[in-house]
Amino acid sequence: MALRAAGRTSLVDSVVEQLRSQLADGEWAVGDRIPTEHELAQQLGVGRNTVREAVRVLVHAGLLESRQGNGTFVRSAADPAAVLNGVRHAGARDVLELRVALEAEAARLAAVRRDTHDLLRLRAALATLREEGDRDADADLAFHMAVVGATHNAAFIEVYRFFSTQVHEVLVAALGDRAMPPVDIDAHEALVAAVEAADPEEAERCARELLRAPIETVEALTAEAGMTTTAPEPTR
């Protein structure tokens, strides 16, 4: 299927989106070599420099791979940008519920797999959290990254690193920092103790308890917002 010609404005962005669409539609399978810059430029009616820049964007995004002397190949049909966009448009409660699932499993695995270095890192992260205050998002994120790091699961670590940043952005955009309850330092202490004790069931319970208050707050704020935005019934 031929690509449609790009318009005059935002040529690189237009080509990027068209190539993303072709990849998502299965125009080229993973491992396939895509058409050359010259061929794509002719199909799109744009210059080769524009095509080159668009391909670089998709290489950086992990969808394409350039091989010196061989051309450009499809590396993945799963678009990280689509996942990112979906998370950003999800509701605050939705992302918190997903965070519970990730962090509960991370805590369980950490309690089983942690080593001495992991425990030192957890204690250091907890100390920083106490020092920085109960509303320091960066210190809280560093703590949870330490828990996830103790799973010794490279895939888990990368997924959580990507996801956690988006969670923070969603919550700030939806609620604002002051709307959320302060970080429960004692609950974080209990989680560390459970990991130190190598108790996976207790670690999972503590991780779920950590996010119980934020979820309840989000549900209450959502309900309140719904009540205030509902138009009153007309008087008879």
C-alpha positions as CSV (number, residue, x, y, z in Angstrom):
1,M,0.0,0.0,0.0
2,A,1.5,3.3,-1.1
3,L,2.0,6.1,1.5
4,R,-0.1,9.2,0.9
5,A,1.8,12.4,0.0
6,A,2.7,14.6,3.0
7,G,1.6,18.2,3.1
8,R,3.8,21.3,3.2
9,T,3.6,22.0,7.0
10,S,5.4,19.9,9.6
11,L,6.8,17.6,7.0
12,V,9.0,15.5,9.3
13,D,6.2,15.1,11.8
14,S,3.8,14.1,9.0
15,V,6.2,11.5,7.6
16,V,6.9,10.1,11.1
17,E,3.1,9.6,11.7
18,Q,2.6,8.0,8.4
19,L,5.5,5.6,9.0
20,R,4.1,4.8,12.4
21,S,0.8,4.0,10.9
22,Q,2.3,1.7,8.3
23,L,4.2,-0.1,11.0
24,A,1.1,-0.5,13.2
25,D,-0.9,-1.7,10.2
26,G,1.7,-4.4,9.4
27,E,2.9,-2.9,6.2
28,W,6.3,-4.2,7.1
29,A,6.9,-7.1,9.5
30,V,9.5,-7.1,12.3
31,G,12.9,-7.9,10.6
32,D,11.8,-6.5,7.2
33,R,13.9,-3.9,5.5
34,I,11.8,-0.8,4.7
35,P,12.1,1.1,1.4
36,T,15.2,3.2,0.8
37,E,15.2,7.0,1.5
38,H,14.9,7.6,-2.2
39,E,11.9,5.3,-2.6
40,L,10.1,6.8,0.5
41,A,10.8,10.3,-0.7
42,Q,9.2,9.6,-4.1
43,Q,6.2,7.9,-2.5
44,L,5.6,10.8,-0.1
45,G,6.5,13.6,-2.4
46,V,9.1,15.0,0.1
47,G,12.9,15.5,0.1
48,R,15.3,12.8,1.2
49,N,16.4,14.9,4.1
50,T,12.9,14.9,5.5
51,V,12.7,11.2,5.2
52,R,16.1,10.8,6.8
53,E,15.0,12.9,9.8
54,A,11.8,11.0,10.2
55,V,13.6,7.7,10.1
56,R,16.0,8.9,12.8
57,V,13.0,9.7,15.1
58,L,11.7,6.2,14.7
59,V,15.1,4.7,15.2
60,H,15.4,6.7,18.5
61,A,11.9,5.4,19.5
62,G,13.0,1.9,19.0
63,L,10.8,1.0,16.1
64,L,13.4,1.0,13.4
65,E,17.1,0.0,13.3
66,S,19.7,1.3,10.9
67,R,22.4,-1.1,9.8
68,Q,25.4,0.4,8.1
69,G,25.5,-0.6,4.5
70,N,22.4,-2.8,4.7
71,G,19.6,-0.3,5.1
72,T,16.9,0.3,7.7
73,F,15.0,-2.6,9.3
74,V,11.8,-2.9,11.4
75,R,12.9,-3.5,15.0
76,S,9.4,-3.4,16.7
77,A,5.8,-2.9,15.7
78,A,4.9,-2.0,19.3
79,D,5.0,1.8,19.5
80,P,6.2,3.1,22.9
81,A,4.6,6.5,22.0
82,A,1.2,4.8,21.8
83,V,1.7,3.3,25.3
84,L,2.9,6.6,26.6
85,N,-0.1,8.4,25.2
86,G,-2.5,5.9,26.6
87,V,-1.1,6.3,30.1
88,R,-1.2,10.1,29.9
89,H,-4.9,9.9,29.0
90,A,-5.8,7.4,31.7
91,G,-7.5,8.5,34.8
92,A,-5.6,9.0,38.1
93,R,-7.4,6.0,39.7
94,D,-6.5,3.8,36.7
95,V,-2.8,4.5,36.9
96,L,-2.7,4.1,40.7
97,E,-4.4,0.7,40.4
98,L,-1.8,-0.3,37.9
99,R,0.9,1.0,40.2
100,V,-0.5,-1.2,43.0
101,A,-0.2,-4.3,40.7
102,L,3.4,-3.5,39.8
103,E,4.6,-2.5,43.3
104,A,2.9,-5.3,45.1
105,E,4.7,-7.9,42.9
106,A,7.9,-6.0,43.1
107,A,7.8,-6.0,46.9
108,R,7.1,-9.8,46.9
109,L,10.0,-10.5,44.6
110,A,12.3,-8.1,46.5
111,A,11.7,-10.0,49.7
112,V,12.8,-13.2,48.1
113,R,15.7,-12.0,46.0
114,R,17.2,-9.0,47.9
115,D,20.9,-9.1,48.8
116,T,23.0,-7.0,51.2
117,H,23.5,-4.2,48.7
118,D,19.7,-4.0,48.1
119,L,19.0,-3.7,51.8
120,L,21.6,-0.9,52.1
121,R,20.1,0.9,49.2
122,L,16.6,0.6,50.6
123,R,17.7,1.9,54.0
124,A,19.5,4.8,52.3
125,A,16.4,5.7,50.2
126,L,14.2,5.5,53.3
127,A,16.6,7.9,55.2
128,T,16.5,10.3,52.3
129,L,12.7,10.2,52.3
130,R,12.6,11.0,56.0
131,E,15.1,13.9,55.5
132,E,13.4,15.4,52.4
133,G,9.9,15.4,53.8
134,D,6.7,13.6,53.2
135,R,5.8,15.4,50.0
136,D,9.1,15.0,48.1
137,A,8.0,13.1,44.9
138,D,11.6,12.5,43.8
139,A,12.6,10.9,47.1
140,D,9.5,8.7,47.1
141,L,10.2,7.6,43.5
142,A,13.8,6.8,44.4
143,F,12.5,4.6,47.3
144,H,10.2,2.6,45.1
145,M,12.9,2.2,42.4
146,A,15.1,0.7,45.1
147,V,12.4,-1.8,45.9
148,V,12.0,-2.7,42.2
149,G,15.8,-2.9,41.8
150,A,15.8,-5.6,44.5
151,T,13.8,-7.8,42.2
152,H,16.9,-8.3,40.0
153,N,14.5,-8.5,37.0
154,A,15.9,-6.3,34.2
155,A,12.5,-6.2,32.4
156,F,10.6,-5.2,35.5
157,I,13.1,-2.4,36.3
158,E,12.9,-0.9,32.9
159,V,9.1,-1.0,32.7
160,Y,8.7,0.5,36.1
161,R,11.2,3.2,35.4
162,F,9.2,4.2,32.3
163,F,5.8,3.9,34.0
164,S,6.6,5.6,37.3
165,T,7.4,8.9,35.6
166,Q,4.2,8.9,33.7
167,V,2.2,8.1,36.9
168,H,3.6,11.2,38.6
169,E,2.7,13.4,35.6
170,V,-0.8,12.1,35.4
171,L,-1.4,12.6,39.2
172,V,0.0,16.1,39.1
173,A,-2.1,17.1,36.0
174,A,-5.3,15.5,37.4
175,L,-5.1,16.5,41.0
176,G,-2.2,18.7,41.9
177,D,0.4,17.8,44.5
178,R,-1.5,19.3,47.4
179,A,-4.6,17.2,46.8
180,M,-2.8,14.0,47.6
181,P,-2.1,12.7,51.1
182,P,1.5,13.0,52.4
183,V,3.8,10.1,52.1
184,D,3.4,7.6,55.0
185,I,6.9,7.2,56.2
186,D,6.0,4.5,58.7
187,A,4.3,2.4,56.0
188,H,7.5,2.7,54.0
189,E,9.5,1.6,57.1
190,A,7.2,-1.5,57.4
191,L,7.8,-2.4,53.8
192,V,11.6,-2.3,54.3
193,A,11.3,-4.4,57.4
194,A,9.3,-7.0,55.5
195,V,11.9,-7.1,52.7
196,E,14.7,-7.4,55.3
197,A,12.8,-10.3,57.0
198,A,12.5,-12.1,53.6
199,D,8.7,-12.2,54.1
200,P,7.1,-12.0,50.6
201,E,3.5,-12.1,51.8
202,E,4.0,-9.3,54.3
203,A,6.0,-7.2,51.8
204,E,3.2,-7.5,49.2
205,R,0.6,-6.5,51.9
206,C,2.7,-3.5,52.9
207,A,3.1,-2.4,49.3
208,R,-0.7,-2.5,48.8
209,E,-1.3,-0.6,52.1
210,L,1.1,2.1,50.9
211,L,-1.2,3.0,48.0
212,R,-4.5,2.5,49.8
213,A,-4.8,6.1,51.1
214,P,-3.9,7.6,47.7
215,I,-6.5,5.5,45.9
216,E,-9.1,6.4,48.4
217,T,-8.2,10.1,48.1
218,V,-8.5,9.9,44.3
219,E,-11.9,8.2,44.5
220,A,-13.2,10.8,47.0
221,L,-11.9,13.7,44.9
222,T,-13.3,12.2,41.7
223,A,-16.7,11.7,43.4
224,E,-16.6,15.3,44.7
225,A,-15.7,16.7,41.3
226,G,-18.6,14.8,39.8
227,M,-21.0,16.2,42.3
228,T,-19.8,19.8,41.8
229,T,-19.9,19.6,38.0
230,T,-23.3,18.0,37.8
231,A,-25.9,20.5,36.6
232,P,-28.8,21.0,39.0
233,E,-32.2,19.7,37.9
234,P,-34.5,22.5,36.6
235,T,-37.2,23.6,39.0
236,R,-40.8,22.8,38.1
